[in-house]
Amino acid sequence: MAEAKNTVDSIREWVVDHKLRTVGCLWLSGIAGSIAYNWSQPNMKTSVKIIHARLHAQALTLAALSGAAIVEYYDHRTGAKQERVAKFLNLDPQKD
């Protein structure tokens, strides 16, 4: 009998299947939030606002890529990736 997936497992599986979309969405939301915050500061030059927004976006991108790498490493160590590929290819992972 298959276990019911909890919310964390469902999110993790979606992130594994859609890594680029996840990183892009995190980057876009980070840059939008950073720009919104920086533009609300009246005493900053425009060039400084843009530089701050880019730095925040790069930090968020690095964090998202690190998170995706950790998920990939975890899947590799636990064998979850092999099971997913075998399921995709309609192979039995227990045969070998």
Buried (B, 14 or more C-beta within 10 A) or exposed (E): EEEEEEEEEEEBBEBBEEBEEBBEEBBEEBBEBBBEEBEEEEEBEEEEBBEBBEEBBEEBBEBBBEBBEEBBEEBEEEEBBEBBEBEEEEEEEEEE
